[in-house]
Amino acid sequence: MPTELIVLIAALFVAFIVFKALLNVVKTTFSTAIALFVIVVILSIFGITPDDLIREITNLPDTLTRLFTQK
């Protein structure tokens, strides 16, 4: 009987930790999605399309290489 109680308490504790970690992941994902949405909306106000943004992100390594190799 006491062993079953200890296992039950341990299982509840592990389930709580997993639930809390999952909740943190969901909160982080949601806040990141909202931040990206706000950035895209603000850029669209200035006439920058999502295609322009993706093109610049794709060219970012080349841009950084040129920035650091120029003297």
ABEGO torsion letter per residue (X at the ends): XAAAAAAAAAAAAAAAAAAAAAAAAAAAAAAAAAAAAAAAAAAAAAGBBAAAAAAAAAAAAAAAAAAAABX
